[in-house]
């Protein structure tokens, strides 16, 4: 199955009774396996989770921690833009050059990278061993 098919397919299962905005995400891990996730909302609104978070959770649960490619689809006028939190979550598991495709249901596609989505990302380097105590 392609990344695109996985994202479109899992989107159908999104649980979005409050926003009515279904999102599907698929990620390819370093070993080539595809993991998919959809948004899962909750009546306690802040408890809802994004599609990207679901796909990441599926990958990590399967024992993989590196992703190489991402595909996100929603029924939006312009291709869906991952939220800030999801950009940081994706950056945890992929390098800046990882390809990210954003799509809507009308066949519009935008291709970008993790680095372009999250410039100036907070990363491991900011927590290097020698950061020292400055007190
Ligand atoms: N949402 C995602 O799942 N991924 C995104 O990239 C953007 C937003 C979800 C969260 C919420 O369930 C709904 O879309 C409306 O914000």
Backbone and ligand atoms as CSV (ligand in chain L), in Angstrom:
chain,resi,resn,atom,element,x,y,z
A,1,UNK,N,N,0.847,-1.203,0.000
A,1,UNK,CA,C,0.000,0.000,0.000
A,1,UNK,C,C,0.881,1.251,0.000
A,2,UNK,N,N,0.439,2.275,-0.726
A,2,UNK,CA,C,1.214,3.517,-0.761
A,2,UNK,C,C,0.906,4.372,0.464
A,3,UNK,N,N,1.806,5.304,0.709
A,3,UNK,CA,C,1.616,6.235,1.830
A,3,UNK,C,C,0.318,7.007,1.641
A,4,UNK,N,N,0.095,7.429,0.410
A,4,UNK,CA,C,-1.101,8.202,0.080
A,4,UNK,C,C,-2.372,7.392,0.354
A,5,UNK,N,N,-2.380,6.173,-0.116
A,5,UNK,CA,C,-3.569,5.322,0.090
A,5,UNK,C,C,-3.833,5.102,1.564
A,6,UNK,N,N,-2.765,4.905,2.315
A,6,UNK,CA,C,-2.908,4.677,3.759
A,6,UNK,C,C,-3.515,5.901,4.437
A,7,UNK,N,N,-3.061,7.086,4.029
A,7,UNK,CA,C,-3.561,8.317,4.655
A,7,UNK,C,C,-5.027,8.558,4.289
A,8,UNK,N,N,-5.351,8.375,3.019
A,8,UNK,CA,C,-6.749,8.560,2.592
A,8,UNK,C,C,-7.647,7.533,3.277
A,9,UNK,N,N,-7.165,6.318,3.393
A,9,UNK,CA,C,-7.967,5.247,3.981
A,9,UNK,C,C,-8.242,5.467,5.453
A,10,UNK,N,N,-7.200,5.801,6.202
A,10,UNK,CA,C,-7.376,5.951,7.647
A,10,UNK,C,C,-8.213,7.186,7.967
A,11,UNK,N,N,-8.184,8.167,7.085
A,11,UNK,CA,C,-8.996,9.375,7.289
A,11,UNK,C,C,-10.475,9.020,7.445
A,12,UNK,N,N,-10.908,8.005,6.744
A,12,UNK,CA,C,-12.314,7.583,6.830
A,12,UNK,C,C,-12.697,7.194,8.255
A,13,UNK,N,N,-11.698,6.744,9.021
A,13,UNK,CA,C,-11.980,6.299,10.391
A,13,UNK,C,C,-11.835,7.403,11.421
A,14,UNK,N,N,-11.503,8.600,10.981
A,14,UNK,CA,C,-11.318,9.700,11.943
A,14,UNK,C,C,-12.571,9.866,12.791
A,15,UNK,N,N,-12.347,10.162,14.063
A,15,UNK,CA,C,-13.462,10.419,14.984
A,15,UNK,C,C,-13.466,11.916,15.244
A,16,UNK,N,N,-14.286,12.627,14.473
A,16,UNK,CA,C,-14.274,14.093,14.546
A,16,UNK,C,C,-15.695,14.652,14.598
A,17,UNK,N,N,-16.486,14.220,15.616
A,17,UNK,CA,C,-17.879,14.675,15.679
A,17,UNK,C,C,-18.017,16.145,16.050
A,18,UNK,N,N,-16.975,16.744,16.600
A,18,UNK,CA,C,-17.079,18.129,17.065
A,18,UNK,C,C,-16.624,19.112,15.998
A,19,UNK,N,N,-15.486,18.866,15.380
A,19,UNK,CA,C,-15.008,19.777,14.326
A,19,UNK,C,C,-15.565,19.376,12.959
A,20,UNK,N,N,-15.944,18.124,12.817
A,20,UNK,CA,C,-16.347,17.561,11.529
A,20,UNK,C,C,-15.237,17.708,10.496
A,21,UNK,N,N,-14.006,17.736,10.973
A,21,UNK,CA,C,-12.856,17.893,10.099
A,21,UNK,C,C,-11.989,16.642,10.245
A,22,UNK,N,N,-12.164,15.717,9.299
A,22,UNK,CA,C,-11.442,14.444,9.380
A,22,UNK,C,C,-10.065,14.573,8.758
A,23,UNK,N,N,-9.073,14.053,9.458
A,23,UNK,CA,C,-7.694,14.116,8.975
A,23,UNK,C,C,-7.096,12.707,8.989
A,24,UNK,N,N,-6.314,12.403,7.968
A,24,UNK,CA,C,-5.586,11.139,7.922
A,24,UNK,C,C,-4.103,11.423,7.751
A,25,UNK,N,N,-3.290,10.647,8.435
A,25,UNK,CA,C,-1.840,10.814,8.300
A,25,UNK,C,C,-1.201,9.446,8.147
A,26,UNK,N,N,-0.178,9.380,7.319
A,26,UNK,CA,C,0.585,8.141,7.191
A,26,UNK,C,C,2.057,8.498,7.203
A,27,UNK,N,N,2.834,7.679,7.881
A,27,UNK,CA,C,4.275,7.899,7.901
A,27,UNK,C,C,4.984,6.613,7.502
A,28,UNK,N,N,6.102,6.803,6.812
A,28,UNK,CA,C,6.929,5.655,6.431
A,28,UNK,C,C,8.107,5.627,7.392
A,29,UNK,N,N,8.323,4.499,8.019
A,29,UNK,CA,C,9.441,4.395,8.958
A,29,UNK,C,C,10.711,4.027,8.198
A,30,UNK,N,N,11.822,4.068,8.903
A,30,UNK,CA,C,13.121,3.823,8.271
A,30,UNK,C,C,13.182,2.457,7.590
A,31,UNK,N,N,12.494,1.478,8.103
A,31,UNK,CA,C,12.532,0.142,7.474
A,31,UNK,C,C,11.478,-0.014,6.369
A,32,UNK,N,N,10.775,1.052,6.066
A,32,UNK,CA,C,9.839,1.027,4.939
A,32,UNK,C,C,8.393,0.752,5.305
A,33,UNK,N,N,8.157,0.406,6.550
A,33,UNK,CA,C,6.776,0.107,6.964
A,33,UNK,C,C,5.952,1.387,7.045
A,34,UNK,N,N,4.683,1.273,6.702
A,34,UNK,CA,C,3.777,2.420,6.760
A,34,UNK,C,C,2.891,2.317,8.000
A,35,UNK,N,N,2.781,3.437,8.712
A,35,UNK,CA,C,1.912,3.527,9.888
A,35,UNK,C,C,0.920,4.658,9.668
A,36,UNK,N,N,-0.330,4.416,10.043
A,36,UNK,CA,C,-1.371,5.401,9.773
A,36,UNK,C,C,-2.067,5.821,11.058
A,37,UNK,N,N,-2.601,7.036,11.038
A,37,UNK,CA,C,-3.348,7.529,12.189
A,37,UNK,C,C,-4.369,8.563,11.760
A,38,UNK,N,N,-5.416,8.715,12.553
A,38,UNK,CA,C,-6.455,9.705,12.262
A,38,UNK,C,C,-6.684,10.539,13.518
A,39,UNK,N,N,-7.350,11.673,13.339
A,39,UNK,CA,C,-7.645,12.468,14.535
A,39,UNK,C,C,-8.755,11.802,15.345
A,40,UNK,N,N,-8.628,11.910,16.649
A,40,UNK,CA,C,-9.579,11.305,17.587
A,40,UNK,C,C,-9.986,12.386,18.585
A,41,UNK,N,N,-11.179,12.937,18.398
A,41,UNK,CA,C,-11.612,14.041,19.243
A,41,UNK,C,C,-12.292,13.537,20.516
A,42,UNK,N,N,-12.547,14.476,21.417
A,42,UNK,CA,C,-13.159,14.123,22.703
A,42,UNK,C,C,-14.075,15.258,23.130
A,43,UNK,N,N,-15.135,14.899,23.848
A,43,UNK,CA,C,-16.058,15.921,24.331
A,43,UNK,C,C,-15.322,16.919,25.233
A,44,UNK,N,N,-14.304,16.475,25.911
A,44,UNK,CA,C,-13.399,17.407,26.610
A,44,UNK,C,C,-12.388,17.845,25.545
A,45,UNK,N,N,-12.704,18.886,24.854
A,45,UNK,CA,C,-12.010,19.235,23.605
A,45,UNK,C,C,-10.474,19.140,23.622
A,46,UNK,N,N,-9.808,19.636,24.660
A,46,UNK,CA,C,-8.332,19.591,24.609
A,46,UNK,C,C,-7.759,18.182,24.610
A,47,UNK,N,N,-8.597,17.203,24.941
A,47,UNK,CA,C,-8.103,15.817,24.977
A,47,UNK,C,C,-8.050,15.169,23.606
A,48,UNK,N,N,-8.535,15.834,22.602
A,48,UNK,CA,C,-8.479,15.276,21.252
A,48,UNK,C,C,-7.047,15.172,20.765
A,49,UNK,N,N,-6.821,14.219,19.870
A,49,UNK,CA,C,-5.471,14.050,19.328
A,49,UNK,C,C,-5.497,14.160,17.811
A,50,UNK,N,N,-4.395,14.625,17.261
A,50,UNK,CA,C,-4.264,14.828,15.813
A,50,UNK,C,C,-3.907,13.520,15.104
A,51,UNK,N,N,-4.171,13.505,13.824
A,51,UNK,CA,C,-3.863,12.337,12.998
A,51,UNK,C,C,-2.369,12.004,13.036
A,52,UNK,N,N,-1.552,13.024,12.975
A,52,UNK,CA,C,-0.099,12.805,12.973
A,52,UNK,C,C,0.344,12.108,14.261
A,53,UNK,N,N,-0.247,12.539,15.375
A,53,UNK,CA,C,0.112,11.939,16.668
A,53,UNK,C,C,-0.271,10.460,16.690
A,54,UNK,N,N,-1.419,10.133,16.077
A,54,UNK,CA,C,-1.849,8.739,16.030
A,54,UNK,C,C,-0.902,7.881,15.211
A,55,UNK,N,N,-0.450,8.420,14.088
A,55,UNK,CA,C,0.474,7.664,13.228
A,55,UNK,C,C,1.812,7.460,13.935
A,56,UNK,N,N,2.268,8.489,14.620
A,56,UNK,CA,C,3.531,8.372,15.362
A,56,UNK,C,C,3.397,7.333,16.471
A,57,UNK,N,N,2.282,7.369,17.172
A,57,UNK,CA,C,2.076,6.400,18.255
A,57,UNK,C,C,2.079,4.969,17.720
A,58,UNK,N,N,1.470,4.773,16.550
A,58,UNK,CA,C,1.438,3.422,15.963
A,58,UNK,C,C,2.851,2.965,15.603
A,59,UNK,N,N,3.651,3.888,15.063
A,59,UNK,CA,C,5.027,3.538,14.682
A,59,UNK,C,C,5.853,3.176,15.921
A,60,UNK,N,N,5.758,3.995,16.935
A,60,UNK,CA,C,6.560,3.753,18.141
A,60,UNK,C,C,6.089,2.473,18.845
A,61,UNK,N,N,4.781,2.243,18.833
A,61,UNK,CA,C,4.253,1.026,19.461
A,61,UNK,C,C,4.770,-0.226,18.755
A,62,UNK,N,N,5.066,-0.083,17.454
A,62,UNK,CA,C,5.578,-1.223,16.686
A,62,UNK,C,C,7.091,-1.368,16.807
A,63,UNK,N,N,7.709,-0.467,17.563
A,63,UNK,CA,C,9.139,-0.598,17.808
A,63,UNK,C,C,10.038,0.207,16.892
A,64,UNK,N,N,9.437,1.106,16.099
A,64,UNK,CA,C,10.225,1.939,15.173
A,64,UNK,C,C,10.284,3.362,15.713
A,65,UNK,N,N,11.425,3.994,15.538
A,65,UNK,CA,C,11.534,5.374,16.038
A,65,UNK,C,C,12.099,6.347,15.007
A,66,UNK,N,N,12.221,5.909,13.750
A,66,UNK,CA,C,12.696,6.834,12.720
A,66,UNK,C,C,11.696,6.862,11.581
A,67,UNK,N,N,11.339,8.068,11.151
A,67,UNK,CA,C,10.447,8.192,9.995
A,67,UNK,C,C,11.181,8.887,8.855
A,68,UNK,N,N,10.797,8.545,7.632
A,68,UNK,CA,C,11.469,9.130,6.467
A,68,UNK,C,C,10.518,9.936,5.594
A,69,UNK,N,N,9.232,9.707,5.742
A,69,UNK,CA,C,8.274,10.402,4.889
A,69,UNK,C,C,6.919,10.493,5.575
A,70,UNK,N,N,6.204,11.577,5.274
A,70,UNK,CA,C,4.905,11.835,5.912
A,70,UNK,C,C,3.898,12.253,4.841
A,71,UNK,N,N,2.651,11.831,5.005
A,71,UNK,CA,C,1.563,12.252,4.108
A,71,UNK,C,C,0.355,12.578,4.979
A,72,UNK,N,N,-0.195,13.775,4.795
A,72,UNK,CA,C,-1.359,14.201,5.587
A,72,UNK,C,C,-2.457,14.649,4.634
A,73,UNK,N,N,-3.675,14.198,4.890
A,73,UNK,CA,C,-4.801,14.577,4.024
A,73,UNK,C,C,-6.018,14.983,4.849
A,74,UNK,N,N,-6.696,16.024,4.356
A,74,UNK,CA,C,-7.941,16.475,4.966
A,74,UNK,C,C,-8.805,17.089,3.877
A,75,UNK,N,N,-10.071,17.270,4.215
A,75,UNK,CA,C,-11.004,17.875,3.252
A,75,UNK,C,C,-10.978,19.388,3.424
A,76,UNK,N,N,-9.893,20.004,2.992
A,76,UNK,CA,C,-9.700,21.437,3.172
A,76,UNK,C,C,-9.569,22.103,1.811
A,77,UNK,N,N,-9.794,23.403,1.782
A,77,UNK,CA,C,-9.667,24.135,0.518
A,77,UNK,C,C,-8.241,24.055,-0.019
A,78,UNK,N,N,-7.309,24.328,0.873
A,78,UNK,CA,C,-5.893,24.159,0.537
A,78,UNK,C,C,-5.380,23.014,1.402
A,79,UNK,N,N,-4.327,22.341,0.968
A,79,UNK,CA,C,-3.836,21.192,1.739
A,79,UNK,C,C,-3.630,21.537,3.210
A,80,UNK,N,N,-3.986,20.584,4.060
A,80,UNK,CA,C,-3.947,20.805,5.506
A,80,UNK,C,C,-2.522,21.120,5.971
A,81,UNK,N,N,-2.447,22.020,6.937
A,81,UNK,CA,C,-1.156,22.408,7.488
A,81,UNK,C,C,-1.036,21.844,8.893
A,82,UNK,N,N,-0.057,20.964,9.128
A,82,UNK,CA,C,0.054,20.364,10.465
A,82,UNK,C,C,0.181,21.430,11.546
A,83,UNK,N,N,-0.437,21.201,12.686
A,83,UNK,CA,C,-0.377,22.181,13.774
A,83,UNK,C,C,1.045,22.238,14.333
A,84,UNK,N,N,1.303,23.278,15.095
A,84,UNK,CA,C,2.646,23.455,15.641
A,84,UNK,C,C,3.111,22.282,16.477
A,85,UNK,N,N,2.204,21.766,17.313
A,85,UNK,CA,C,2.570,20.636,18.156
A,85,UNK,C,C,2.957,19.414,17.341
A,86,UNK,N,N,2.217,19.175,16.257
A,86,UNK,CA,C,2.532,18.008,15.426
A,86,UNK,C,C,3.836,18.197,14.671
A,87,UNK,N,N,4.151,19.407,14.312
A,87,UNK,CA,C,5.447,19.648,13.662
A,87,UNK,C,C,6.577,19.248,14.598
A,88,UNK,N,N,6.437,19.619,15.863
A,88,UNK,CA,C,7.465,19.250,16.842
A,88,UNK,C,C,7.471,17.733,17.052
A,89,UNK,N,N,6.310,17.117,17.087
A,89,UNK,CA,C,6.245,15.658,17.287
A,89,UNK,C,C,6.900,14.931,16.125
A,90,UNK,N,N,6.635,15.379,14.896
A,90,UNK,CA,C,7.224,14.739,13.715
A,90,UNK,C,C,8.739,14.927,13.714
A,91,UNK,N,N,9.178,16.139,14.101
A,91,UNK,CA,C,10.611,16.437,14.089
A,91,UNK,C,C,11.385,15.543,15.058
A,92,UNK,N,N,10.713,15.048,16.066
A,92,UNK,CA,C,11.364,14.161,17.034
A,92,UNK,C,C,11.883,12.888,16.354
A,93,UNK,N,N,11.193,12.467,15.313
A,93,UNK,CA,C,11.483,11.149,14.719
A,93,UNK,C,C,12.028,11.194,13.297
A,94,UNK,N,N,12.174,12.400,12.734
A,94,UNK,CA,C,12.671,12.487,11.363
A,94,UNK,C,C,13.715,13.559,11.218
A,95,UNK,N,N,14.565,13.440,10.203
A,95,UNK,CA,C,15.539,14.496,9.937
A,95,UNK,C,C,14.859,15.601,9.129
A,96,UNK,N,N,15.514,16.746,9.069
A,96,UNK,CA,C,14.929,17.909,8.411
A,96,UNK,C,C,14.577,17.687,6.958
A,97,UNK,N,N,15.306,16.784,6.303
A,97,UNK,CA,C,15.050,16.569,4.864
A,97,UNK,C,C,13.913,15.576,4.604
A,98,UNK,N,N,13.298,15.073,5.637
A,98,UNK,CA,C,12.176,14.127,5.438
A,98,UNK,C,C,11.055,14.814,4.658
A,99,UNK,N,N,10.592,14.123,3.636
A,99,UNK,CA,C,9.560,14.694,2.761
A,99,UNK,C,C,8.185,14.649,3.435
A,100,UNK,N,N,7.462,15.753,3.335
A,100,UNK,CA,C,6.112,15.825,3.886
A,100,UNK,C,C,5.171,16.259,2.764
A,101,UNK,N,N,4.172,15.443,2.473
A,101,UNK,CA,C,3.181,15.802,1.458
A,101,UNK,C,C,1.868,16.120,2.146
A,102,UNK,N,N,1.310,17.281,1.794
A,102,UNK,CA,C,0.045,17.741,2.362
A,102,UNK,C,C,-0.966,17.736,1.231
A,103,UNK,N,N,-2.146,17.191,1.495
A,103,UNK,CA,C,-3.100,17.005,0.403
A,103,UNK,C,C,-4.518,17.327,0.832
A,104,UNK,N,N,-5.337,17.682,-0.153
A,104,UNK,CA,C,-6.774,17.747,0.118
A,104,UNK,C,C,-7.469,16.697,-0.745
A,105,UNK,N,N,-8.788,16.662,-0.692
A,105,UNK,CA,C,-9.513,15.606,-1.406
A,105,UNK,C,C,-9.696,15.914,-2.888
A,106,UNK,N,N,-9.344,17.145,-3.277
A,106,UNK,CA,C,-9.522,17.537,-4.683
A,106,UNK,C,C,-8.286,17.295,-5.524
A,107,UNK,N,N,-7.316,16.607,-4.961
A,107,UNK,CA,C,-6.123,16.302,-5.734
A,107,UNK,C,C,-5.036,17.347,-5.657
A,108,UNK,N,N,-5.248,18.360,-4.805
A,108,UNK,CA,C,-4.188,19.365,-4.638
A,108,UNK,C,C,-3.143,18.813,-3.676
A,109,UNK,N,N,-1.891,18.945,-4.049
A,109,UNK,CA,C,-0.778,18.425,-3.245
A,109,UNK,C,C,0.241,19.531,-3.026
A,110,UNK,N,N,0.816,19.535,-1.839
A,110,UNK,CA,C,1.938,20.433,-1.570
A,110,UNK,C,C,3.020,19.568,-0.963
A,111,UNK,N,N,4.234,19.754,-1.442
A,111,UNK,CA,C,5.333,18.972,-0.886
A,111,UNK,C,C,6.289,19.900,-0.148
A,112,UNK,N,N,6.665,19.485,1.050
A,112,UNK,CA,C,7.586,20.284,1.843
A,112,UNK,C,C,8.487,19.333,2.631
A,113,UNK,N,N,9.189,19.857,3.606
A,113,UNK,CA,C,10.065,19.020,4.437
A,113,UNK,C,C,9.828,19.359,5.903
A,114,UNK,N,N,10.319,18.488,6.772
A,114,UNK,CA,C,10.183,18.772,8.202
A,114,UNK,C,C,10.909,20.055,8.569
A,115,UNK,N,N,12.072,20.287,7.961
A,115,UNK,CA,C,12.841,21.492,8.287
A,115,UNK,C,C,12.080,22.753,7.886
A,116,UNK,N,N,11.434,22.712,6.732
A,116,UNK,CA,C,10.689,23.882,6.272
A,116,UNK,C,C,9.463,24.124,7.150
A,117,UNK,N,N,8.892,23.057,7.672
A,117,UNK,CA,C,7.696,23.197,8.517
A,117,UNK,C,C,8.032,23.734,9.905
A,118,UNK,N,N,9.267,23.457,10.347
A,118,UNK,CA,C,9.618,23.857,11.718
A,118,UNK,C,C,10.999,24.499,11.764
A,119,UNK,N,N,11.122,25.692,11.189
A,119,UNK,CA,C,12.427,26.374,11.229
A,119,UNK,C,C,12.769,26.755,12.669
A,120,UNK,N,N,14.035,26.661,12.986
A,120,UNK,CA,C,14.477,27.016,14.338
A,120,UNK,C,C,14.001,26.044,15.384
A,121,UNK,N,N,13.780,24.790,14.980
A,121,UNK,CA,C,13.220,23.798,15.894
A,121,UNK,C,C,14.059,23.628,17.152
A,122,UNK,N,N,13.384,23.452,18.252
A,122,UNK,CA,C,14.044,23.051,19.493
A,122,UNK,C,C,14.482,21.609,19.297
A,123,UNK,N,N,15.770,21.362,19.477
A,123,UNK,CA,C,16.269,20.017,19.203
A,123,UNK,C,C,17.277,19.538,20.234
A,124,UNK,N,N,17.823,18.350,19.959
A,124,UNK,CA,C,18.770,17.725,20.895
A,124,UNK,C,C,19.955,18.616,21.207
A,125,UNK,N,N,20.426,19.358,20.187
A,125,UNK,CA,C,21.622,20.194,20.375
A,125,UNK,C,C,21.429,21.224,21.486
A,126,UNK,N,N,20.187,21.642,21.658
A,126,UNK,CA,C,19.936,22.634,22.708
A,126,UNK,C,C,20.096,22.044,24.098
A,127,UNK,N,N,20.112,20.723,24.182
A,127,UNK,CA,C,20.263,20.078,25.485
A,127,UNK,C,C,21.546,19.265,25.553
A,128,UNK,N,N,22.602,19.779,24.904
A,128,UNK,CA,C,23.887,19.076,24.891
A,128,UNK,C,C,24.406,18.927,26.320
A,129,UNK,N,N,25.264,17.892,26.513
A,129,UNK,CA,C,25.814,17.570,27.830
A,129,UNK,C,C,26.478,18.763,28.495
A,130,UNK,N,N,27.119,19.610,27.690
A,130,UNK,CA,C,27.932,20.688,28.258
A,130,UNK,C,C,27.142,21.976,28.476
A,131,UNK,N,N,25.819,21.865,28.542
A,131,UNK,CA,C,25.043,23.103,28.680
A,131,UNK,C,C,25.333,23.794,30.008
A,132,UNK,N,N,25.758,22.993,30.988
A,132,UNK,CA,C,26.169,23.576,32.259
A,132,UNK,C,C,25.052,24.189,33.066
A,133,UNK,N,N,25.338,24.443,34.287
A,133,UNK,CA,C,24.384,25.159,35.133
A,133,UNK,C,C,24.860,26.595,35.218
A,134,UNK,N,N,23.981,27.464,34.940
A,134,UNK,CA,C,24.393,28.873,34.916
A,134,UNK,C,C,23.958,29.605,36.174
A,135,UNK,N,N,23.814,28.866,37.266
A,135,UNK,CA,C,23.387,29.566,38.477
A,135,UNK,C,C,24.557,29.921,39.388
L,1,LIG,N1,N,-6.015,18.086,12.964
L,1,LIG,C1,C,-5.202,17.022,12.689
L,1,LIG,O1,O,-5.508,15.880,13.037
L,1,LIG,N2,N,-4.045,17.258,12.037
L,1,LIG,C2,C,-3.678,18.461,11.529
L,1,LIG,O2,O,-2.627,18.548,10.902
L,1,LIG,C3,C,-4.541,19.630,11.712
L,1,LIG,C4,C,-5.693,19.449,12.637
L,1,LIG,C5,C,-7.304,17.813,13.624
L,1,LIG,C6,C,-7.428,18.209,15.065
L,1,LIG,C7,C,-8.924,18.344,15.214
L,1,LIG,O3,O,-9.493,17.077,15.477
L,1,LIG,C8,C,-9.395,18.795,13.850
L,1,LIG,O4,O,-8.334,18.501,12.949
L,1,LIG,C9,C,-9.719,20.278,13.775
L,1,LIG,O5,O,-8.665,21.038,14.259
